[in-house]
Amino acid sequence: LSENCGFSDGVPADSVEAAKNASNTEKLTDQVMQNPQVLAALQERLDNVSHTPSSYIETLPKAVKRRINALKQLQVRCAHIEAKFYEEVHDLERKYAALYQPLFDKRREFITGDVEPTDAESEWHSENEEEEKLAGDMKNKVVIAEKEAAAAEELNPKGIPEFWFTIFRNVDMLSELVQEYDEPILKHLQDIKVKFSDPGQPMSFVLEFHFEPNDYFTNPVLTKTYKMKSEPDKADPFSFEGPEIVDCDGCTIDWKKGKNVTVKTIKKKQKHKGRGTVRTITKQVPNESFFNFFNPLKASGDGESLDEDSEFTLASDFEIGHFFRERIVPRAVLYFTGEAIEDDDNFEEGEEGEEEELEGDEEAEDEDDAEINPKVSYFGASQTYICYTIGLLEMILTLRQWCLKYIFVVF
């Protein structure tokens, strides 16, 4: 009766069959798990599972999350203290700008030729002492020639011609803005100054471009004001990293008639719809020019977002203003001679070299791994097989769990 009903020794036949399948599955699983390639591939898949910090935080107990929130409160308070620190730094910048200014004023006098430097002020010892020593041997030989040249009429330009224009030409960030028709105007630029906001006023700085009288505009000074903010954003206080430029204002250039390089006149033909006659009209359209720098795009302050091109233009403007303030004005002579540009290039090349070296190290490590483990190439060649095996393994594990669950239910 038990055989007819599918029982064997009182145990249902399907239960016996399930137990056998479970045993076979367990043996197959053990065999597969002993395959090092399968284990490596399985480990790689597990390693690639994304474990984000946020997912970890979500698993923490409520009491721990509460303490983390308290830490965030402290972090916000730290950000506000940091903002105060930068405000005091701005006050120090203002203080030391007043100390620098007499030196910058004298720089302007030398550049414009209003004052001739003394011999002591003109003395400069080059770092290339050996070259100077070799050159010294030749000095006596040219003394006679120099005296003869001094006796003859000799061109002696006033000051340092085209000083600031040369800086514009040397610095890529600025030369990209300068058009050919801007160059004659920039040759009249005599000085660039930085003025910091007064105490108690909102943080800002002004770039002043001083021009000698010229045939293009009547303004003796063109200004660009950069407004800054040094306080954490209420919506995202943790993003605070110090003062940032948030907006800028230019000035109106009083162009002389026909000299405005920021616009160009074009001719356009119009056809009358009724009579069919054609007439030519002229209109002014914007023109690319460095002097558009003084008519900047306004940052959106009414909650409306700027398009991508406008955001890029505004960010570039802020970067240029910061560069004038931090680099060009304080170190003008070194950008004129090109020495500061060489230093900047060397610094950038050093960073790139480090990145390339790191990449090379990573590649070398990969090559070393390939040499140490000869199974890597096989693994690459049989990747499809390994993936299939892992899929089969997952299916086997699932089947094993189902079988054990079924046996547990039956018994």
C-alpha positions in Angstrom: 0.0 0.0 0.0 2.8 2.4 0.9 4.5 1.6 -2.5 1.2 2.2 -4.4 0.6 5.5 -2.6 4.1 6.7 -3.3 5.5 6.2 0.2 8.8 4.5 1.0 9.2 3.4 4.6 6.5 5.8 5.6 8.2 8.8 3.9 6.5 10.4 0.8 8.4 9.6 -2.4 8.5 13.2 -3.5 10.1 14.1 -0.2 12.8 11.5 -0.8 13.4 12.8 -4.3 13.6 16.4 -3.0 16.2 15.4 -0.4 18.3 13.7 -3.0 18.1 16.8 -5.2 19.1 18.9 -2.3 22.1 16.7 -1.6 23.2 16.8 -5.3 22.7 20.5 -5.3 24.9 20.9 -2.3 27.6 18.8 -3.8 27.4 20.8 -7.1 27.6 24.1 -5.1 30.7 22.9 -3.2 32.4 22.0 -6.5 31.5 25.3 -8.1 32.6 27.2 -5.0 36.0 25.5 -5.1 36.7 27.0 -8.6 39.0 30.0 -8.0 37.9 31.8 -11.1 34.3 31.6 -10.1 35.2 32.9 -6.6 37.2 35.8 -8.0 34.4 36.8 -10.4 31.8 36.5 -7.6 34.0 38.6 -5.3 34.4 41.2 -8.0 30.6 41.4 -8.5 30.2 41.8 -4.7 32.8 44.5 -4.6 31.1 46.4 -7.4 27.9 46.7 -5.4 27.5 50.4 -4.6 27.7 51.2 -0.9 27.1 54.9 -0.6 27.5 56.8 2.7 23.9 57.7 2.7 22.8 54.1 2.5 25.0 53.3 5.5 23.6 56.2 7.5 20.1 54.9 6.8 21.0 51.6 8.6 22.1 53.3 11.8 19.9 53.3 14.9 17.7 56.3 15.6 19.8 57.4 18.6 22.9 57.5 16.4 21.2 59.5 13.7 20.1 62.0 16.4 23.7 62.5 17.5 24.7 63.0 13.8 22.1 65.7 13.5 23.7 67.4 16.5 27.1 67.2 14.8 25.6 69.0 11.7 24.3 71.8 14.0 27.9 72.2 15.2 29.2 72.2 11.6 26.8 75.0 10.7 28.1 77.1 13.6 31.7 76.4 12.4 30.7 77.7 8.9 29.5 80.9 10.4 32.7 81.4 12.4 34.6 80.7 9.2 32.6 83.4 7.5 33.6 85.9 10.2 37.2 84.8 9.7 37.1 85.7 6.0 35.5 89.1 6.9 38.5 89.9 9.0 40.8 88.7 6.2 39.1 91.2 4.0 39.8 93.9 6.5 43.4 92.9 6.5 43.5 93.1 2.7 42.1 96.6 2.9 44.8 97.5 5.5 47.7 96.1 3.5 46.3 97.5 0.2 47.0 101.0 1.7 50.6 99.9 2.4 51.1 98.6 -1.1 49.5 101.7 -2.8 52.5 104.0 -2.5 54.7 101.4 -4.2 52.0 100.9 -6.9 51.9 104.7 -7.4 55.6 104.8 -7.9 55.3 101.9 -10.4 52.8 104.0 -12.4 55.3 106.9 -12.4 58.0 104.7 -13.8 55.8 103.2 -16.4 54.4 106.5 -17.6 57.8 108.2 -17.5 56.7 110.9 -15.1 59.6 109.9 -12.9 62.9 108.4 -13.8 64.2 105.8 -11.4 67.6 106.4 -9.7 70.6 104.2 -10.3 70.0 102.6 -6.9 66.4 101.9 -7.8 67.4 100.5 -11.2 70.0 98.1 -9.9 68.9 94.5 -10.1 71.0 91.3 -9.6 70.0 88.5 -11.9 69.9 85.0 -10.7 72.1 83.9 -13.6 75.3 85.1 -11.9 77.5 83.0 -14.2 76.0 84.6 -17.3 76.4 88.0 -15.7 80.1 87.3 -15.0 80.8 86.3 -18.6 78.9 89.2 -19.8 80.9 91.5 -17.5 84.1 90.7 -19.6 82.4 92.2 -22.6 81.3 95.4 -20.9 84.7 97.1 -21.2 84.7 96.4 -24.9 81.4 98.1 -25.5 82.1 101.2 -23.3 83.5 103.1 -26.2 80.7 102.1 -28.4 78.1 103.1 -25.8 79.7 106.6 -25.4 79.7 107.0 -29.2 76.1 106.0 -29.3 75.2 108.4 -26.4 76.8 111.2 -28.4 74.6 110.5 -31.3 70.9 111.2 -31.3 69.3 108.1 -29.9 65.6 107.1 -29.5 64.8 107.2 -25.8 61.1 106.3 -25.3 59.3 107.7 -22.3 58.7 105.3 -19.4 57.9 101.7 -20.4 55.8 101.8 -23.6 52.8 99.6 -23.9 53.4 98.1 -20.4 49.8 97.0 -19.6 49.0 96.1 -23.2 52.0 93.8 -23.2 50.6 92.1 -20.2 47.2 91.6 -21.9 49.1 90.1 -24.9 51.2 87.8 -22.7 48.3 86.3 -20.6 46.1 83.9 -22.5 43.1 84.6 -20.4 43.2 88.2 -21.4 44.5 87.9 -24.9 41.5 85.8 -25.8 39.3 88.8 -25.1 41.3 91.3 -27.1 40.3 92.0 -30.7 42.6 93.6 -33.2 40.6 96.9 -33.0 41.0 96.9 -29.2 44.8 97.0 -29.3 45.2 100.7 -30.1 42.9 101.6 -27.2 44.7 99.4 -24.7 48.0 101.0 -25.6 46.6 104.1 -23.8 46.1 102.1 -20.5 48.4 103.6 -17.9 47.4 101.7 -14.7 45.1 99.2 -13.1 44.1 99.5 -9.4 42.2 97.5 -6.9 40.0 99.3 -4.4 38.4 97.3 -1.5 35.1 98.2 0.1 35.1 100.5 3.1 34.6 99.1 6.6 31.0 98.4 7.4 30.1 98.2 3.8 29.1 95.0 1.9 32.2 93.0 0.9 33.3 94.0 -2.7 36.2 95.2 -4.7 36.6 97.6 -7.6 39.0 97.3 -10.6 40.0 100.7 -11.9 41.5 101.0 -15.4 43.2 104.4 -15.8 43.6 105.7 -19.4 45.5 108.6 -20.7 43.6 111.0 -23.0 42.8 109.3 -26.3 40.7 109.4 -29.4 38.3 106.7 -28.4 36.4 107.8 -25.2 36.4 110.6 -22.7 36.5 108.6 -19.5 39.8 108.9 -17.6 38.9 105.8 -15.6 36.8 102.7 -16.4 35.5 100.7 -13.4 34.3 97.2 -12.7 32.8 96.4 -9.3 32.6 92.8 -8.0 30.2 92.1 -5.2 31.1 89.3 -2.8 29.4 87.2 -0.2 31.0 85.6 2.8 28.2 83.8 4.6 26.9 80.2 4.4 23.9 79.6 2.2 20.9 79.0 4.3 19.7 76.2 1.9 23.1 74.5 1.8 25.4 75.8 4.6 27.9 72.9 4.2 28.9 74.2 0.7 30.6 77.3 2.2 34.3 77.5 1.3 35.0 81.2 1.8 34.0 84.4 0.0 32.6 84.2 -3.5 31.8 86.7 -6.2 28.1 86.8 -6.6 27.5 89.7 -9.0 29.3 92.5 -10.8 28.6 96.0 -12.2 30.4 97.8 -15.0 30.3 101.4 -16.1 29.1 103.5 -19.0 31.9 104.2 -21.6 31.5 107.7 -23.2 32.6 106.8 -26.7 33.6 109.5 -29.1 31.6 109.6 -32.3 32.3 106.6 -34.5 34.8 105.1 -32.1 32.6 102.5 -30.2 34.3 99.2 -30.8 31.6 97.2 -28.9 29.1 97.7 -31.7 29.3 97.4 -35.5 27.2 98.8 -38.2 25.7 96.5 -40.8 23.6 97.1 -43.9 20.5 95.2 -44.6 18.2 95.2 -47.6 14.4 95.4 -47.0 11.8 94.8 -49.6 8.5 96.6 -49.4 5.6 94.1 -49.4 3.2 96.2 -51.4 5.3 98.1 -53.9 8.1 95.6 -54.1 10.7 98.3 -53.9 14.0 97.5 -52.1 15.7 99.8 -49.6 19.0 99.5 -47.7 18.9 100.2 -44.0 21.8 100.3 -41.5 21.6 99.1 -37.9 24.1 98.6 -35.1 24.6 95.1 -33.6 26.9 94.0 -30.7 30.5 93.4 -31.6 33.1 91.3 -29.8 35.5 93.4 -27.8 37.4 93.5 -24.6 35.5 96.6 -23.6 32.3 94.5 -23.3 34.0 93.6 -20.0 32.5 96.9 -18.7 29.0 95.9 -19.6 28.7 92.5 -17.9 25.9 90.1 -17.7 23.9 90.5 -14.5 23.5 87.6 -12.1 19.9 86.6 -11.8 18.5 87.8 -8.5 14.8 87.2 -8.9 14.9 83.5 -8.6 15.1 82.9 -12.3 17.9 80.6 -13.5 20.3 81.6 -16.2 20.8 79.4 -19.2 24.0 77.4 -19.5 25.8 79.8 -21.8 25.0 82.8 -19.6 26.2 80.9 -16.5 29.5 80.1 -18.3 29.9 83.7 -19.4 29.3 85.0 -15.8 31.6 82.4 -14.3 34.4 83.4 -16.7 33.8 87.1 -15.9 34.2 86.4 -12.2 37.4 84.4 -12.8 38.9 87.2 -14.8 38.1 89.8 -12.1 39.6 87.5 -9.5 42.7 87.1 -11.6 43.2 90.8 -12.0 42.9 91.3 -8.3 45.0 88.4 -7.1 47.7 88.1 -9.8 47.9 90.8 -12.4 47.8 93.9 -10.3 50.1 92.7 -7.5 52.7 91.2 -9.8 52.4 93.2 -13.0 56.1 93.5 -13.8 56.4 89.7 -13.7 53.6 89.3 -16.2 55.1 92.0 -18.4 58.5 90.1 -18.5 56.8 86.7 -18.7 58.4 85.3 -15.5 55.1 84.9 -13.7 53.7 83.1 -16.7 56.6 80.7 -16.8 56.0 80.0 -13.1 52.3 79.3 -13.7 53.2 77.0 -16.6 55.7 75.1 -14.5 53.2 74.7 -11.7 50.6 73.4 -14.1 53.1 71.0 -15.8 54.1 69.7 -12.3 50.5 68.9 -11.5 50.0 67.2 -14.9 53.3 65.3 -14.4 52.1 63.9 -11.1 48.8 62.9 -12.6 50.6 61.1 -15.5 53.0 59.5 -13.1 50.0 58.2 -11.0 48.4 56.9 -14.2 51.6 55.2 -15.1 51.9 53.6 -11.7 48.4 52.3 -12.0 49.1 50.8 -15.5 52.3 49.3 -14.1 50.4 47.7 -11.3 48.0 46.2 -13.7 50.8 44.8 -15.8 52.5 43.4 -12.7 49.2 41.7 -11.7 49.0 40.3 -15.2 52.5 38.8 -14.9 52.0 37.5 -11.4 48.7 35.9 -12.1 48.8 34.0 -15.4 45.0 33.2 -15.1 44.1 36.8 -15.8 44.3 36.3 -19.6 42.3 33.1 -19.4 39.8 34.8 -17.2 39.4 37.5 -19.8 39.1 35.0 -22.6 36.5 32.9 -20.7 34.6 35.8 -19.2 31.4 34.7 -20.8 31.7 31.2 -19.3 32.4 32.7 -15.9 29.4 34.9 -16.0 27.3 31.9 -17.1 28.7 29.9 -14.2 27.9 32.7 -11.7 24.3 32.8 -13.0 24.1 29.0 -12.7 25.5 29.3 -9.1 22.9 31.8 -8.1 20.2 29.6 -9.6 21.6 26.6 -7.7 21.7 28.5 -4.4 18.1 29.6 -4.9 17.1 26.0 -5.7 18.9 24.8 -2.6 17.0 27.2 -0.4 13.7 26.1 -2.0 14.5 22.4 -1.5 15.4 22.9 2.2 12.3 25.0 2.7 10.2 22.3 1.1 11.7 19.5 3.2 11.2 21.5 6.3 7.5 22.1 5.5 6.9 18.4 4.7 8.5 17.1 7.9 
